[in-house]
Amino acid sequence: METAFEALIAFFLIVSGIFGFVGSFGLLKLRDAMSRLHAPTKATTLGVGGVLLASIFHSIAIEHHLSLHELLITLFLFLTAPVTAHFIAKAHIHMSETPETLPGAEQDGIWATHDVPVVEKTEGDKDSTA
Amino acid sequence: MITYAIYFTFSCFGAALLMNLYKIATAKGVGDKVLALDTMVINAIALMILYGLSLGTEVFFEAAMIIAMLGFVSTVAYARFLLRGNIIE
């Protein structure tokens, strides 16, 4: 029984190591900024999730007590990874793309992040516009 | 068996950290550097948990949690600074 659990832990560790490596390798290898966003946010998060799963099984099978700290970290990482990806993508769109260089938005005509009303700037509130 | 798996995973995440560092040094856009920094934080969390696993202690979970929160907040702050020019308006 112990050996089966050890094999399971080793499997999770090796799979997560491969995923973590692939995530960071994709960051170097992929061609443009938007596809480079895929590798770290998906593969690396999955890699960390695998390490945390292995850690849960290790604490149950080898040290014989249940530890759920890992679940908290997993939950936090899985919640925050899409948010950071969204913010980085938005920064990229506004810094190095224009509505003309982006692919078309089909029936909407324009992407939502560019669809903001133009506010008239008056002389008085120069400081408050940021 | 677990020992060798831990060695393998350590080397994988170590190589991943080095690649992130290379990307931070050579990337052209600021967005790429922020992305590489974020990936570096996640890899560092994985390394810390692996180290705790290999020692059999639970001390590192709290540290990993704090690093995860700090990494999230700093990435959002960086991206917001790039977008708006300041962080809290």
Backbone of each chain as ProteinMPNN parsed JSONL, in Angstrom:
{"seq_chain_A": "METAFEALIAFFLIVSGIFGFVGSFGLLKLRDAMSRLHAPTKATTLGVGGVLLASIFHSIAIEHHLSLHELLITLFLFLTAPVTAHFIAKAHIHMSETPETLPGAEQDGIWATHDVPVVEKTEGDKDSTA", "coords_chain_A": {"N_chain_A": [[0.834, -1.2, 0.0], [1.878, 1.224, 0.868], [3.859, 1.462, -1.07], [2.338, 1.805, -3.385], [1.174, 4.303, -2.893], [3.495, 5.82, -2.814], [4.308, 5.588, -5.469], [2.207, 6.947, -6.696], [2.561, 9.547, -5.66], [5.092, 10.108, -6.71], [4.48, 10.053, -9.42], [2.696, 12.276, -9.659], [4.489, 14.299, -8.952], [6.412, 14.165, -11.017], [4.893, 14.677, -13.321], [3.994, 17.271, -12.733], [6.416, 18.616, -12.636], [7.225, 18.441, -15.315], [5.157, 19.93, -16.498], [5.582, 22.471, -15.331], [8.112, 23.081, -16.369], [7.542, 23.133, -19.127], [5.769, 25.28, -19.215], [7.433, 27.513, -18.631], [9.236, 27.267, -20.679], [7.668, 27.723, -22.882], [7.242, 30.425, -22.571], [9.654, 31.449, -23.45], [9.727, 30.477, -26.036], [7.436, 30.89, -27.669], [5.921, 32.97, -30.237], [4.524, 35.616, -30.485], [3.329, 38.26, -28.279], [0.75, 37.833, -27.229], [0.312, 35.082, -27.55], [2.324, 34.172, -25.996], [1.283, 34.599, -23.538], [-0.247, 32.406, -22.972], [1.274, 30.101, -22.128], [2.639, 30.467, -19.459], [0.42, 31.102, -17.812], [-1.342, 28.968, -17.921], [-0.007, 26.346, -18.105], [1.994, 26.511, -16.101], [0.515, 27.054, -13.805], [-0.954, 24.706, -13.613], [1.174, 22.989, -13.145], [2.053, 23.791, -10.571], [-0.262, 23.114, -9.21], [-0.135, 20.32, -9.409], [2.147, 19.759, -7.822], [1.119, 20.544, -5.352], [-0.973, 18.713, -5.016], [0.535, 16.352, -4.848], [1.786, 16.933, -2.453], [-0.37, 16.913, -0.665], [-1.132, 14.177, -0.797], [1.228, 13.101, 0.17], [1.248, 13.982, 2.835], [-0.977, 12.638, 3.792], [-0.478, 9.86, 3.306], [2.189, 9.222, 4.01], [2.937, 10.724, 6.27], [0.73, 10.414, 7.804], [-1.342, 12.242, 8.589], [-3.998, 14.548, 8.017], [-3.613, 17.285, 5.906], [-4.638, 20.428, 4.97], [-3.686, 22.825, 4.068], [-2.618, 23.056, 1.581], [-4.707, 22.95, -0.218], [-5.835, 25.436, 0.108], [-3.845, 27.128, -0.94], [-3.826, 26.184, -3.582], [-6.437, 26.844, -4.41], [-6.301, 29.628, -4.197], [-4.277, 30.23, -6.092], [-5.467, 29.261, -8.449], [-7.61, 30.925, -8.653], [-6.431, 33.452, -8.945], [-4.731, 33.386, -11.164], [-6.135, 33.649, -13.752], [-6.998, 36.285, -13.433], [-4.652, 37.855, -13.292], [-3.671, 37.241, -15.829], [-5.616, 38.413, -17.428], [-5.247, 41.129, -16.77], [-2.636, 41.582, -17.698], [-2.956, 41.065, -20.417], [-4.705, 43.121, -21.096], [-3.143, 45.377, -20.574], [-1.216, 44.945, -22.541], [-2.79, 45.17, -24.895], [-3.535, 47.858, -24.813], [-1.102, 49.137, -24.849], [0.561, 48.286, -27.015], [-1.029, 47.734, -29.208], [-3.402, 48.815, -31.687], [-6.868, 49.656, -32.42], [-6.939, 49.0, -35.135], [-4.93, 47.097, -35.629], [-5.711, 44.873, -34.244], [-7.431, 41.666, -34.433], [-10.664, 41.398, -36.071], [-13.8, 42.238, -34.444], [-16.114, 40.927, -35.157], [-19.659, 40.964, -35.033], [-19.832, 42.955, -33.158], [-18.217, 45.034, -33.825], [-16.267, 46.673, -32.46], [-13.726, 46.073, -30.011], [-14.485, 45.546, -26.536], [-12.786, 46.781, -24.719], [-11.83, 48.985, -26.038], [-14.074, 50.432, -26.35], [-14.939, 53.025, -25.164], [-16.493, 55.985, -23.967], [-15.53, 59.183, -25.202], [-14.165, 61.574, -23.145], [-14.575, 65.007, -22.653], [-11.861, 67.116, -22.088], [-11.397, 69.545, -19.657], [-9.957, 72.751, -18.739], [-9.719, 73.011, -16.011], [-9.565, 70.536, -14.563], [-7.02, 69.23, -14.801], [-5.297, 67.875, -13.093], [-6.785, 65.791, -12.05], [-7.242, 64.01, -14.091], [-6.098, 60.926, -14.971]], "CA_chain_A": [[0.0, 0.0, 0.0], [2.815, 2.346, 0.942], [4.545, 1.584, -2.362], [1.388, 2.358, -4.356], [1.07, 5.741, -2.64], [4.75, 6.452, -3.24], [4.277, 5.673, -6.931], [1.258, 8.009, -7.04], [3.205, 10.834, -5.352], [6.171, 10.322, -7.683], [3.826, 10.375, -10.696], [2.23, 13.664, -9.618], [5.655, 15.19, -8.932], [7.077, 14.21, -12.322], [4.004, 15.367, -14.261], [3.983, 18.702, -12.449], [7.709, 19.158, -13.048], [7.204, 18.616, -16.772], [4.282, 21.049, -16.838], [6.241, 23.719, -14.963], [9.181, 23.339, -17.335], [6.942, 23.494, -20.417], [5.217, 26.623, -19.089], [8.445, 28.549, -18.744], [9.868, 27.154, -21.989], [6.769, 28.4, -23.811], [7.471, 31.867, -22.426], [10.792, 31.797, -24.3], [9.686, 29.942, -27.396], [6.315, 31.336, -28.489], [6.368, 34.078, -31.074], [4.054, 36.971, -30.168], [3.061, 38.484, -26.855], [-0.519, 37.279, -26.788], [0.402, 33.63, -27.38], [3.214, 33.92, -24.855], [0.483, 34.653, -22.313], [-0.86, 31.097, -22.713], [2.111, 29.095, -21.469], [2.813, 30.582, -18.008], [-0.788, 31.175, -17.004], [-2.033, 27.68, -17.838], [0.831, 25.185, -17.803], [2.69, 26.654, -14.821], [-0.47, 26.917, -12.724], [-1.233, 23.276, -13.491], [2.348, 22.381, -12.526], [2.001, 24.037, -9.125], [-1.36, 22.305, -8.696], [0.353, 18.952, -9.268], [3.011, 19.692, -6.641], [0.282, 20.637, -4.151], [-1.647, 17.411, -4.892], [1.532, 15.414, -4.333], [2.027, 17.261, -1.045], [-1.523, 16.414, 0.106], [-1.021, 12.718, -0.688], [2.381, 12.804, 1.036], [0.901, 14.161, 4.247], [-1.934, 11.606, 4.198], [0.001, 8.48, 3.234], [3.499, 8.988, 4.631], [3.0, 11.275, 7.626], [-0.494, 9.963, 8.483], [-2.3, 13.229, 9.098], [-4.585, 15.295, 6.908], [-3.237, 18.703, 5.922], [-5.379, 21.057, 3.882], [-3.116, 24.118, 3.68], [-2.319, 23.043, 0.15], [-5.932, 23.266, -0.96], [-5.995, 26.883, 0.168], [-2.923, 27.729, -1.911], [-4.307, 25.819, -4.918], [-7.616, 27.649, -4.694], [-5.87, 31.006, -4.403], [-3.563, 30.339, -7.367], [-6.379, 29.029, -9.565], [-8.466, 32.107, -8.777], [-5.725, 34.677, -9.316], [-4.029, 33.288, -12.454], [-6.862, 34.299, -14.849], [-7.094, 37.735, -13.225], [-3.391, 38.466, -13.723], [-3.583, 37.107, -17.287], [-6.497, 39.439, -17.998], [-4.646, 42.453, -16.618], [-1.466, 41.709, -18.576], [-3.46, 41.155, -21.793], [-5.282, 44.448, -21.29], [-2.02, 46.306, -20.677], [-0.596, 44.759, -23.855], [-3.672, 45.71, -25.942], [-3.544, 49.315, -24.824], [0.23, 49.71, -25.042], [1.234, 48.023, -28.291], [-1.952, 47.464, -30.311], [-4.45, 49.805, -31.933], [-8.04, 48.924, -32.917], [-6.747, 48.513, -36.499], [-4.047, 45.932, -35.699], [-6.339, 43.714, -33.607], [-8.388, 40.971, -35.283], [-11.987, 42.017, -36.019], [-14.674, 41.814, -33.349], [-17.365, 40.407, -35.722], [-20.834, 41.837, -35.108], [-19.754, 44.052, -32.203], [-17.542, 46.151, -34.469], [-15.07, 47.125, -31.743], [-13.544, 45.339, -28.759], [-15.071, 46.28, -25.418], [-11.815, 47.598, -23.99], [-11.671, 50.263, -26.743], [-15.391, 51.048, -26.5], [-15.176, 53.937, -24.043], [-16.866, 57.326, -24.44], [-14.453, 60.177, -25.094], [-14.551, 62.626, -22.19], [-13.97, 66.303, -22.956], [-11.0, 67.574, -21.006], [-11.455, 70.99, -19.415], [-8.697, 73.266, -18.199], [-9.677, 72.986, -14.559], [-9.233, 69.284, -13.87], [-5.839, 68.567, -15.36], [-4.661, 66.986, -12.118], [-7.575, 64.619, -11.713], [-7.257, 63.017, -15.167], [-4.885, 60.097, -14.886]], "C_chain_A": [[0.872, 1.254, 0.0], [3.482, 2.587, -0.417], [3.629, 2.197, -3.41], [1.255, 3.856, -4.161], [2.338, 6.461, -3.066], [4.792, 6.61, -4.753], [3.355, 6.799, -7.379], [1.883, 9.389, -6.816], [4.286, 11.146, -6.385], [5.595, 10.687, -9.042], [3.377, 11.835, -10.731], [3.412, 14.628, -9.679], [6.262, 15.312, -10.318], [6.212, 14.95, -13.338], [4.025, 16.871, -14.019], [5.309, 19.342, -12.818], [7.746, 19.408, -14.536], [6.335, 19.808, -17.153], [4.925, 22.39, -16.486], [7.333, 24.091, -15.938], [8.606, 23.82, -18.655], [6.38, 24.915, -20.366], [6.27, 27.694, -19.276], [9.17, 28.481, -20.084], [9.01, 27.839, -23.047], [6.928, 29.908, -23.753], [8.639, 32.324, -23.29], [10.49, 31.549, -25.765], [8.602, 30.584, -28.257], [6.6, 32.696, -29.102], [5.846, 35.446, -30.627], [3.492, 37.034, -28.75], [1.78, 37.817, -26.394], [-0.472, 35.767, -26.678], [1.374, 33.274, -26.272], [2.447, 33.941, -23.541], [-0.089, 33.281, -21.952], [-0.022, 30.236, -21.778], [2.211, 29.291, -19.958], [1.498, 30.523, -17.239], [-1.493, 29.833, -16.912], [-1.118, 26.574, -17.359], [1.482, 25.316, -16.433], [1.727, 26.515, -13.643], [-0.812, 25.45, -12.498], [-0.061, 22.553, -12.825], [2.353, 22.565, -11.019], [0.879, 23.226, -8.493], [-0.938, 20.857, -8.49], [1.241, 18.787, -8.053], [2.175, 19.702, -5.359], [-0.496, 19.346, -3.924], [-0.694, 16.369, -4.312], [1.774, 15.648, -2.853], [0.87, 16.78, -0.165], [-1.413, 14.906, 0.298], [0.124, 12.317, 0.228], [1.994, 12.919, 2.503], [-0.101, 13.102, 4.705], [-1.244, 10.248, 4.34], [1.28, 8.258, 4.026], [3.509, 9.498, 6.073], [1.729, 11.024, 8.425], [-1.246, 11.074, 9.205], [-2.757, 14.074, 7.935], [-4.172, 16.751, 7.006], [-3.873, 19.382, 4.724], [-4.901, 22.469, 3.567], [-2.98, 24.209, 2.165], [-3.539, 23.436, -0.663], [-6.164, 24.767, -1.009], [-5.11, 27.565, -0.876], [-3.386, 27.427, -3.33], [-5.472, 26.704, -5.326], [-7.208, 29.085, -5.019], [-5.19, 31.166, -5.757], [-4.515, 30.198, -8.539], [-7.35, 30.19, -9.732], [-7.704, 33.298, -9.34], [-5.056, 34.597, -10.68], [-4.812, 33.908, -13.611], [-6.937, 35.809, -14.695], [-5.808, 38.423, -13.676], [-3.246, 38.378, -15.235], [-4.423, 38.174, -17.969], [-5.854, 40.815, -17.928], [-3.472, 42.633, -17.568], [-1.916, 41.844, -20.024], [-3.998, 42.545, -22.069], [-4.184, 45.501, -21.419], [-1.364, 46.196, -22.044], [-1.446, 45.395, -24.954], [-3.569, 47.225, -25.988], [-2.175, 49.911, -25.089], [0.751, 49.497, -26.453], [0.288, 47.588, -29.41], [-2.875, 48.663, -30.469], [-5.674, 49.038, -32.404], [-7.839, 48.374, -34.326], [-5.907, 47.242, -36.545], [-4.652, 44.697, -35.044], [-7.2, 42.976, -34.627], [-9.793, 41.53, -35.068], [-12.864, 41.434, -34.931], [-16.04, 41.368, -33.849], [-18.512, 41.397, -35.591], [-20.76, 43.006, -34.138], [-19.025, 45.256, -32.782], [-16.261, 46.563, -33.793], [-14.976, 46.341, -30.437], [-13.955, 46.201, -27.577], [-14.066, 47.192, -24.733], [-11.525, 48.913, -24.707], [-12.965, 51.061, -26.779], [-15.699, 51.932, -25.302], [-15.558, 55.291, -24.602], [-15.719, 58.308, -24.229], [-14.928, 61.313, -24.196], [-13.824, 63.908, -22.569], [-13.119, 66.758, -21.787], [-11.145, 69.092, -20.875], [-10.163, 71.425, -18.748], [-8.565, 73.01, -16.709], [-9.164, 71.685, -13.968], [-8.099, 68.538, -14.552], [-5.276, 67.518, -14.394], [-5.442, 65.691, -11.937], [-7.642, 63.615, -12.853], [-5.96, 62.231, -15.136], [-4.995, 58.969, -15.889]], "O_chain_A": [[0.641, 2.201, -0.751], [3.65, 3.723, -0.858], [4.067, 3.006, -4.228], [1.226, 4.61, -5.134], [2.285, 7.566, -3.607], [5.251, 7.63, -5.266], [3.669, 7.525, -8.323], [1.76, 10.282, -7.653], [4.396, 12.271, -6.873], [6.149, 11.532, -9.746], [3.637, 12.548, -11.7], [3.355, 15.647, -10.367], [6.593, 16.413, -10.76], [6.718, 15.752, -14.123], [4.068, 17.658, -14.965], [5.337, 20.488, -13.267], [8.23, 20.446, -14.987], [6.707, 20.604, -18.015], [4.826, 23.344, -17.258], [7.482, 25.257, -16.302], [9.099, 24.783, -19.243], [6.49, 25.668, -21.333], [6.047, 28.672, -19.989], [9.663, 29.495, -20.579], [9.525, 28.452, -23.982], [6.767, 30.594, -24.763], [8.634, 33.441, -23.807], [10.93, 32.299, -26.636], [8.815, 30.803, -29.449], [7.399, 33.475, -28.582], [6.646, 36.357, -30.409], [3.221, 36.014, -28.117], [1.723, 37.288, -25.284], [-1.136, 35.199, -25.811], [1.271, 32.205, -25.671], [2.897, 33.373, -22.545], [-0.382, 33.011, -20.787], [-0.515, 29.711, -20.779], [1.895, 28.359, -19.218], [1.446, 29.965, -16.143], [-2.18, 29.572, -15.924], [-1.388, 25.93, -16.345], [1.523, 24.346, -15.676], [2.071, 25.934, -12.613], [-0.946, 24.997, -11.361], [-0.261, 21.626, -12.041], [2.621, 21.624, -10.272], [1.027, 22.708, -7.386], [-1.335, 20.23, -7.508], [1.122, 17.802, -7.325], [2.467, 18.979, -4.407], [-0.667, 18.918, -2.783], [-1.053, 15.608, -3.413], [1.946, 14.702, -2.084], [1.092, 16.298, 0.946], [-1.578, 14.404, 1.41], [0.03, 11.337, 0.967], [2.358, 12.072, 3.319], [-0.088, 12.703, 5.87], [-1.398, 9.568, 5.354], [1.443, 7.21, 4.651], [4.007, 8.83, 6.98], [1.657, 11.384, 9.6], [-1.736, 10.868, 10.315], [-2.01, 14.295, 6.982], [-4.349, 17.387, 8.046], [-3.669, 18.959, 3.587], [-5.595, 23.229, 2.891], [-3.19, 25.257, 1.554], [-3.437, 24.152, -1.659], [-6.622, 25.309, -2.014], [-5.555, 28.456, -1.6], [-3.348, 28.304, -4.193], [-5.503, 27.245, -6.432], [-7.695, 29.682, -5.979], [-5.477, 32.111, -6.492], [-4.396, 30.927, -9.524], [-7.86, 30.419, -10.829], [-8.255, 34.072, -10.123], [-4.829, 35.632, -11.306], [-4.218, 34.641, -14.401], [-6.94, 36.54, -15.686], [-5.854, 39.447, -14.358], [-2.759, 39.315, -15.868], [-4.003, 38.768, -18.962], [-5.901, 41.581, -18.891], [-3.314, 43.693, -18.174], [-1.349, 42.629, -20.783], [-3.78, 43.095, -23.149], [-4.269, 46.4, -22.255], [-0.997, 47.204, -22.647], [-0.92, 46.072, -25.837], [-3.52, 47.815, -27.067], [-2.077, 51.064, -25.508], [1.322, 50.415, -27.042], [0.745, 47.12, -30.453], [-3.103, 49.424, -29.529], [-5.548, 47.866, -32.76], [-8.483, 47.392, -34.697], [-6.135, 46.389, -37.403], [-4.165, 43.587, -35.258], [-7.658, 43.586, -35.593], [-10.085, 42.077, -34.005], [-12.698, 40.279, -34.538], [-17.019, 41.409, -33.104], [-18.371, 42.554, -35.989], [-21.532, 43.957, -34.264], [-19.189, 46.374, -32.294], [-15.255, 46.786, -34.466], [-15.989, 45.989, -29.833], [-13.801, 47.422, -27.599], [-14.432, 48.251, -24.224], [-11.036, 49.858, -24.088], [-12.972, 52.223, -27.185], [-16.602, 51.638, -24.518], [-15.003, 55.713, -25.617], [-15.029, 58.268, -23.21], [-15.959, 61.935, -24.453], [-12.612, 63.904, -22.782], [-13.575, 66.789, -20.644], [-11.032, 69.825, -21.857], [-9.383, 70.607, -18.261], [-7.464, 72.816, -16.195], [-8.419, 71.701, -12.988], [-8.215, 67.348, -14.843], [-4.844, 66.439, -14.8], [-4.862, 64.631, -11.703], [-8.053, 62.475, -12.633], [-4.871, 62.791, -15.259], [-4.087, 58.145, -15.993]]}, "seq_chain_B": "MITYAIYFTFSCFGAALLMNLYKIATAKGVGDKVLALDTMVINAIALMILYGLSLGTEVFFEAAMIIAMLGFVSTVAYARFLLRGNIIE", "coords_chain_B": {"N_chain_B": [[12.027, 6.144, -4.164], [10.34, 8.405, -4.148], [12.259, 10.27, -3.509], [13.906, 10.527, -5.79], [12.026, 11.454, -7.61], [11.466, 13.904, -6.445], [13.95, 15.159, -6.76], [14.019, 15.33, -9.555], [11.813, 17.029, -10.058], [12.618, 19.3, -8.688], [14.825, 20.057, -10.306], [13.501, 20.59, -12.696], [11.818, 22.799, -12.038], [13.785, 24.544, -11.218], [15.234, 24.975, -13.593], [13.167, 26.176, -14.97], [12.886, 28.559, -13.52], [15.351, 29.754, -14.132], [15.018, 30.146, -16.892], [12.956, 31.995, -16.823], [14.279, 34.128, -15.657], [16.151, 34.719, -17.641], [14.359, 35.537, -19.592], [13.314, 37.836, -18.399], [15.583, 39.422, -18.508], [16.036, 39.722, -21.249], [13.686, 40.389, -22.599], [11.677, 42.421, -24.81], [9.357, 44.076, -24.598], [7.576, 45.762, -21.911], [5.378, 44.442, -20.864], [5.925, 41.719, -21.278], [8.01, 41.379, -19.479], [6.725, 41.764, -17.037], [4.997, 39.584, -17.121], [6.866, 37.498, -17.072], [7.936, 37.915, -14.539], [5.71, 37.329, -12.962], [5.372, 34.619, -13.551], [7.733, 33.717, -12.45], [7.257, 34.104, -9.722], [5.239, 32.187, -9.304], [6.645, 29.843, -9.88], [8.503, 29.965, -7.83], [6.868, 29.544, -5.616], [6.153, 26.881, -6.08], [8.69, 25.689, -5.776], [9.204, 26.215, -3.075], [7.202, 24.697, -1.807], [7.929, 22.179, -2.621], [10.375, 21.957, -1.297], [9.53, 21.982, 1.359], [8.11, 19.605, 1.274], [10.173, 17.764, 0.851], [11.562, 18.015, 3.213], [9.662, 17.349, 5.028], [8.199, 19.114, 6.627], [5.723, 21.546, 7.745], [6.091, 24.184, 7.705], [6.497, 25.794, 5.53], [4.165, 26.323, 4.179], [2.639, 28.528, 4.995], [4.392, 30.587, 4.328], [4.463, 30.213, 1.572], [1.838, 30.821, 0.933], [1.747, 33.554, 1.598], [3.593, 34.543, -0.218], [2.247, 33.95, -2.577], [0.033, 35.682, -2.387], [1.346, 38.202, -2.329], [2.592, 38.134, -4.822], [0.413, 38.124, -6.576], [-0.805, 40.621, -5.963], [1.3, 42.369, -6.612], [1.652, 41.903, -9.351], [-0.816, 42.731, -10.393], [-0.688, 45.398, -9.636], [1.523, 46.294, -11.135], [0.534, 45.898, -13.778], [-1.602, 47.628, -13.758], [-0.298, 50.017, -13.354], [1.059, 50.216, -15.773], [-1.131, 50.535, -17.451], [-2.558, 52.828, -16.547], [-0.85, 54.724, -15.478], [-0.766, 55.444, -12.826], [-1.384, 53.913, -9.583], [-3.259, 53.909, -7.409], [-6.022, 55.843, -7.638]], "CA_chain_B": [[11.31, 6.541, -5.381], [9.923, 9.799, -4.017], [13.456, 11.125, -3.473], [14.346, 10.842, -7.155], [10.987, 12.299, -8.228], [11.646, 15.27, -5.925], [15.124, 15.731, -7.44], [13.626, 15.658, -10.936], [10.931, 18.197, -10.07], [13.464, 20.438, -8.311], [15.615, 20.523, -11.448], [12.573, 21.169, -13.677], [11.398, 24.146, -11.648], [14.978, 25.385, -11.214], [15.474, 25.378, -14.981], [12.099, 27.11, -15.335], [13.236, 29.86, -12.927], [16.449, 30.341, -14.905], [14.482, 30.629, -18.162], [12.216, 33.228, -16.555], [15.266, 35.188, -15.416], [16.675, 35.071, -18.965], [13.312, 36.279, -20.295], [13.246, 39.173, -17.82], [16.739, 40.204, -18.94], [16.122, 39.97, -22.686], [12.41, 40.72, -23.233], [11.665, 43.778, -25.346], [8.267, 44.861, -24.045], [7.427, 45.728, -20.453], [4.37, 43.434, -20.551], [6.587, 40.418, -21.192], [8.794, 41.309, -18.236], [5.783, 41.562, -15.937], [4.528, 38.2, -17.226], [7.95, 36.627, -16.616], [8.024, 38.076, -13.08], [4.578, 36.6, -12.382], [5.697, 33.199, -13.655], [8.804, 33.461, -11.492], [6.636, 33.985, -8.393], [4.538, 30.905, -9.214], [7.666, 28.8, -9.794], [9.105, 30.03, -6.494], [5.927, 28.875, -4.708], [6.304, 25.438, -6.285], [9.966, 25.268, -5.189], [9.088, 26.231, -1.609], [6.389, 23.567, -1.355], [8.753, 20.987, -2.821], [11.373, 21.898, -0.228], [8.809, 21.543, 2.545], [7.782, 18.185, 1.077], [11.359, 16.931, 1.008], [11.97, 18.023, 4.622], [8.57, 16.824, 5.837], [7.656, 20.103, 7.558], [4.606, 22.334, 7.221], [6.394, 25.596, 7.955], [6.606, 26.565, 4.304], [2.88, 26.598, 3.55], [2.258, 29.908, 5.277], [5.259, 31.444, 3.509], [4.017, 30.091, 0.174], [0.572, 31.565, 0.814], [2.042, 34.992, 1.604], [4.249, 34.883, -1.482], [1.212, 33.928, -3.614], [-0.744, 36.927, -2.302], [2.185, 39.333, -2.728], [2.802, 38.053, -6.263], [-0.82, 38.568, -7.25], [-0.995, 42.067, -5.8], [2.319, 43.136, -7.33], [1.403, 41.827, -10.794], [-1.946, 43.609, -10.714], [-0.239, 46.78, -9.509], [2.358, 46.588, -12.31], [-0.291, 46.015, -14.978], [-2.404, 48.837, -13.617], [0.601, 51.151, -13.567], [1.287, 50.318, -17.213], [-2.344, 50.989, -18.115], [-3.119, 54.104, -16.129], [0.168, 55.685, -15.065], [-0.64, 55.386, -11.373], [-1.998, 52.683, -9.089], [-4.475, 54.261, -6.665], [-6.376, 57.176, -8.151]], "C_chain_B": [[10.9, 8.017, -5.311], [11.128, 10.726, -4.086], [13.872, 11.528, -4.883], [13.321, 11.712, -7.878], [11.136, 13.74, -7.754], [12.856, 15.93, -6.579], [14.76, 16.191, -8.845], [12.798, 16.936, -10.972], [11.685, 19.455, -9.655], [14.214, 20.967, -9.525], [14.72, 21.141, -12.511], [12.224, 22.597, -13.297], [12.599, 25.088, -11.554], [15.31, 25.885, -12.604], [14.424, 26.38, -15.424], [12.393, 28.498, -14.776], [14.346, 30.54, -13.722], [15.943, 30.897, -16.23], [13.693, 31.918, -17.96], [13.17, 34.401, -16.367], [15.85, 35.678, -16.738], [15.66, 35.925, -19.716], [13.198, 37.698, -19.743], [14.383, 40.039, -18.355], [16.643, 40.584, -20.408], [14.817, 40.432, -23.324], [12.394, 42.17, -23.685], [10.574, 44.62, -24.697], [8.197, 44.767, -22.526], [6.424, 44.648, -20.036], [4.967, 42.052, -20.401], [7.367, 40.276, -19.895], [7.879, 41.08, -17.045], [5.274, 40.13, -15.93], [5.596, 37.238, -16.711], [8.104, 36.717, -15.104], [6.92, 37.279, -12.386], [4.84, 35.098, -12.414], [6.77, 32.806, -12.653], [8.235, 33.277, -10.077], [5.969, 32.614, -8.252], [5.545, 29.752, -9.101], [8.322, 28.78, -8.416], [8.198, 29.367, -5.466], [6.079, 27.364, -4.823], [7.585, 24.929, -5.639], [9.875, 25.216, -3.667], [8.304, 25.028, -1.113], [7.155, 22.265, -1.53], [9.77, 20.836, -1.702], [10.734, 21.447, 1.082], [8.462, 20.068, 2.477], [8.995, 17.307, 1.345], [11.839, 16.914, 2.453], [10.902, 17.418, 5.523], [8.039, 17.801, 6.865], [6.492, 20.839, 6.913], [4.856, 23.819, 7.35], [6.243, 26.423, 6.687], [5.261, 26.919, 3.685], [2.442, 28.041, 3.777], [3.082, 30.864, 4.432], [4.823, 31.409, 2.058], [2.732, 30.88, -0.049], [0.835, 33.062, 0.73], [2.689, 35.405, 0.291], [3.23, 34.895, -2.619], [0.415, 35.223, -3.594], [0.07, 38.118, -2.776], [2.395, 39.331, -4.236], [1.59, 38.533, -7.027], [-0.962, 40.078, -7.186], [0.034, 42.842, -6.609], [2.104, 43.06, -8.832], [0.26, 42.743, -11.2], [-1.518, 45.066, -10.636], [0.623, 47.19, -10.698], [1.504, 46.828, -13.55], [-1.111, 47.293, -14.94], [-1.554, 50.084, -13.831], [0.885, 51.338, -15.053], [0.072, 50.91, -17.915], [-2.648, 52.444, -17.821], [-2.081, 55.138, -15.726], [0.271, 55.856, -13.572], [-1.481, 54.224, -10.869], [-3.295, 52.971, -8.355], [-4.842, 55.686, -7.041], [-7.187, 57.947, -7.116]], "O_chain_B": [[11.082, 8.775, -6.264], [11.05, 11.821, -4.642], [14.154, 12.696, -5.153], [13.682, 12.594, -8.657], [10.963, 14.682, -8.528], [12.812, 17.113, -6.917], [15.132, 17.283, -9.275], [13.035, 17.817, -11.798], [11.44, 20.538, -10.185], [14.247, 22.175, -9.759], [15.115, 22.107, -13.165], [12.317, 23.505, -14.123], [12.463, 26.291, -11.78], [15.628, 27.059, -12.793], [14.726, 27.32, -16.159], [12.184, 29.501, -15.458], [14.299, 31.747, -13.96], [16.363, 31.971, -16.66], [13.739, 32.822, -18.794], [12.921, 35.509, -16.842], [16.027, 36.878, -16.945], [16.017, 36.896, -20.383], [13.011, 38.651, -20.5], [14.199, 41.226, -18.624], [17.114, 41.654, -20.794], [14.825, 40.834, -24.487], [12.997, 43.039, -23.056], [10.828, 45.753, -24.288], [8.695, 43.813, -21.93], [6.585, 44.015, -18.992], [4.577, 41.293, -19.514], [7.391, 39.208, -19.283], [8.203, 40.304, -16.146], [5.133, 39.523, -14.868], [5.285, 36.279, -16.004], [8.375, 35.71, -14.45], [7.153, 36.637, -11.362], [4.573, 34.389, -11.444], [6.735, 31.717, -12.079], [8.679, 32.404, -9.331], [6.106, 31.954, -7.221], [5.339, 28.809, -8.337], [8.656, 27.716, -7.895], [8.68, 28.704, -4.548], [6.128, 26.651, -3.82], [7.585, 23.864, -5.022], [10.399, 24.296, -3.039], [8.681, 24.404, -0.121], [7.054, 21.357, -0.705], [10.005, 19.732, -1.212], [11.302, 20.643, 1.821], [8.509, 19.361, 3.484], [8.889, 16.254, 1.973], [12.447, 15.938, 2.894], [11.191, 17.02, 6.651], [7.483, 17.381, 7.88], [6.293, 20.773, 5.7], [3.953, 24.628, 7.133], [5.906, 27.605, 6.746], [5.207, 27.731, 2.761], [1.938, 28.697, 2.865], [2.555, 31.832, 3.884], [4.811, 32.437, 1.382], [2.556, 31.524, -1.084], [0.238, 33.762, -0.089], [2.389, 36.466, -0.254], [3.312, 35.73, -3.519], [0.144, 35.805, -4.645], [-0.429, 38.954, -3.529], [2.381, 40.387, -4.868], [1.715, 39.264, -8.009], [-1.204, 40.739, -8.195], [-0.298, 43.854, -7.225], [2.343, 44.043, -9.533], [0.339, 43.443, -12.21], [-1.928, 45.882, -11.462], [0.482, 48.298, -11.216], [1.697, 47.801, -14.278], [-1.292, 47.958, -15.959], [-2.009, 51.073, -14.404], [0.948, 52.466, -15.543], [0.212, 51.691, -18.857], [-2.961, 53.213, -18.731], [-2.402, 56.323, -15.641], [1.281, 56.357, -13.079], [-2.216, 53.612, -11.644], [-4.321, 52.353, -8.64], [-4.079, 56.621, -6.798], [-7.578, 59.088, -7.363]]}, "name": "protein", "num_of_chains": 2, "seq": "METAFEALIAFFLIVSGIFGFVGSFGLLKLRDAMSRLHAPTKATTLGVGGVLLASIFHSIAIEHHLSLHELLITLFLFLTAPVTAHFIAKAHIHMSETPETLPGAEQDGIWATHDVPVVEKTEGDKDSTAMITYAIYFTFSCFGAALLMNLYKIATAKGVGDKVLALDTMVINAIALMILYGLSLGTEVFFEAAMIIAMLGFVSTVAYARFLLRGNIIE"}
